[in-house]
């Protein structure tokens, strides 16, 4: 069945339906189906969470709502006159060259004469101050996340679609966003892997099943729905276990009677019909509750001594970088946690370290760097996943080893053939980790490594990072994740 409700008590703001999917099917290509006769509905002024495994097609549902994509079959009915705005996960590459003013002007189909005031007002809403002539590509990850949100808010839509809005946001940014959504008087649908954030405002959940390609619809806050799903799964497993035991017993009896001949053969025939009926009652258990396998990140061999020496760093103060003296030495097996508010210069420092252009920094000659960049620009978007992993592995492994390694990161044969640019952001993150694990770095640099990643995978990733025995620099605003990873030193750029 395409849609059903679990009644967890909550008061929805209105019963008026503004969006209805009816038996919608959609696929990007013959090998990439997303929806199969899926149905869902959204009520006016509700706050909804859209859930599903990485790559299930959550962002695609947003594209179907906005009209960026069209269904192959079925119908999508949207309330006449409904205005819709979307805050996407990442800034498109063609927009990176724009100024802040040009970026916001693109949000409107016609010229807005008081655009500067509107920009200032909406930037205040997202707790951000930027000169309008600032080029978008020079923003930090957190600043980029805030202008993506602001680009949707400036349109004052009836329906606000937020795709992973907490990625790259610091604690203050998430708090500000949470307050905004709670107070937002209109309809909002959010994709996020941040459970605590979601639970503050969620009134219902749309769950996209990656295997059945259908949407399950629940009412209730986020934690209540997750609990209800868990109870339902356990109930289904118990039912299946009982049915399978009964079916096995009946099959033994039917085979015994069939061998006796005579009227007992007719009894056996009747029993087989009953067995078929019972087999039809077996529930196709949800299979998407998979977690990536435990993995290790091997470190570069024969590298010891001082891996990194930091004598100064550049800190952004009033949008200008100022050099600050420090003294940090990283040896093998030592880790540095780099913290500070959005826009202070964390990502800039990491980029310059990788490029070898960081003033006041020296990395030991011959040290191989494994770099997890938050926008995945270290990956070749035109290459297939197979090509990326093959290049990272070099001549050290076989085809079988590569495919087994990929499978551990839920990168199956179809995904291996896909170009990296066509993957979801979460899948790109898994490709990045799979690649780093093959590179055997001596210095691991991680810039917001939990962004876009399904929460089920995070404990596995945290353990792999914590077990890495090379040198490491970590930037993350995910408190739970940071607590799972040992840090020997902490550098707060905001405190310099």
Secondary structure as GFF3:
##gff-version 3
##sequence-region A 1 496
A	DSSP	beta_strand	17	27	.	.	.	ID=ss1
A	DSSP	beta_strand	33	43	.	.	.	ID=ss2
A	DSSP	beta_strand	47	52	.	.	.	ID=ss3
A	DSSP	alpha_helix	58	66	.	.	.	ID=ss4
A	DSSP	beta_strand	73	78	.	.	.	ID=ss5
A	DSSP	beta_strand	84	87	.	.	.	ID=ss6
A	DSSP	three_ten_helix	93	95	.	.	.	ID=ss7
A	DSSP	alpha_helix	100	105	.	.	.	ID=ss8
A	DSSP	alpha_helix	115	125	.	.	.	ID=ss9
A	DSSP	three_ten_helix	136	138	.	.	.	ID=ss10
A	DSSP	alpha_helix	141	153	.	.	.	ID=ss11
A	DSSP	beta_strand	159	163	.	.	.	ID=ss12
A	DSSP	alpha_helix	171	183	.	.	.	ID=ss13
A	DSSP	beta_strand	187	191	.	.	.	ID=ss14
A	DSSP	alpha_helix	195	199	.	.	.	ID=ss15
A	DSSP	beta_strand	204	208	.	.	.	ID=ss16
A	DSSP	beta_strand	215	219	.	.	.	ID=ss17
A	DSSP	alpha_helix	222	260	.	.	.	ID=ss18
A	DSSP	alpha_helix	263	281	.	.	.	ID=ss19
A	DSSP	beta_strand	306	317	.	.	.	ID=ss20
A	DSSP	beta_strand	320	331	.	.	.	ID=ss21
A	DSSP	beta_strand	335	339	.	.	.	ID=ss22
A	DSSP	alpha_helix	346	355	.	.	.	ID=ss23
A	DSSP	beta_strand	361	363	.	.	.	ID=ss24
A	DSSP	beta_strand	369	372	.	.	.	ID=ss25
A	DSSP	alpha_helix	385	393	.	.	.	ID=ss26
A	DSSP	alpha_helix	399	408	.	.	.	ID=ss27
A	DSSP	alpha_helix	413	417	.	.	.	ID=ss28
A	DSSP	three_ten_helix	420	422	.	.	.	ID=ss29
A	DSSP	alpha_helix	425	439	.	.	.	ID=ss30
A	DSSP	beta_strand	443	447	.	.	.	ID=ss31
A	DSSP	alpha_helix	455	467	.	.	.	ID=ss32
A	DSSP	beta_strand	471	475	.	.	.	ID=ss33
A	DSSP	alpha_helix	479	483	.	.	.	ID=ss34
A	DSSP	beta_strand	489	492	.	.	.	ID=ss35
A	DSSP	three_ten_helix	493	495	.	.	.	ID=ss36
###
